[in-house]
Amino acid sequence: MAHEILELKSVHPTTGYSHAAKAGNTLYIAGQIANGIDGNLVGPGDIESQARQVFTNLKNILEEAGGNLSHIVKMTTFLTHFDFIKGYRKVRSEYLTEPCPPNTLLIIESLALPEFMIEVEAIAVLD
């Protein structure tokens, strides 16, 4: 099946990768970090601020592609410390309603830059 790489205006520019690809009605969203649309990190050292920006990025991508957060069918979340789980879950509940989509949560040593505390990738099925 052919796929389309989406050129998005609602999130920060990328270098060496794309934010999202669409194959049929399935949207594959690359891991979102806490960069605002200007490309600058939002909330250095603050897991809740970073998580809000990550979910805002996911929301913006989905809306630009014709969907919304309820279209997410699978997520993978990367946190750089176990202590960030509570803040992540608090913010997630502000954006997603129960029951939340399946999610794999990983605690890892580092993301692409050490100041990133969270990254979330998603797969969504659009109507």
C-alpha positions, 0 to 999 in steps of 0.5 A: 500500500502506498503511503503519504508523508504529511507536510505539517504546519502545526508543529515544529520543523523536523530535520532528517525525519517526518512527523507523520505518514498516512497509509490508507486511513492509518496515521503513524506519528513519530515520537513527539518531544516538547518542542513548540512550533518555533522549535524551542524546548517548552518546560525545561526540567518540568515534566508536566509542561513537557508532557502538555507540549507533547500532547499538544503536538499530537493533538495538532498533528491529528487535527491537521490530518483530519482527526483528533486524539480519540483516533489514537489506537496505540501509543508508546511513551518514553520517560527518562525517569521513573519519577515522571510517571505521575506527572505524565499520567496527570497530563495524559488525563487532561488530553485523553478520556478513559479508557485510554488507548493501549500504551507501552511505557518505557523508562530509558536513560536518555532521549535525543537530547538530555533536556528532553524528559518525555517522548510519545509516538502514536498510531491513529486510525482516521474515519 
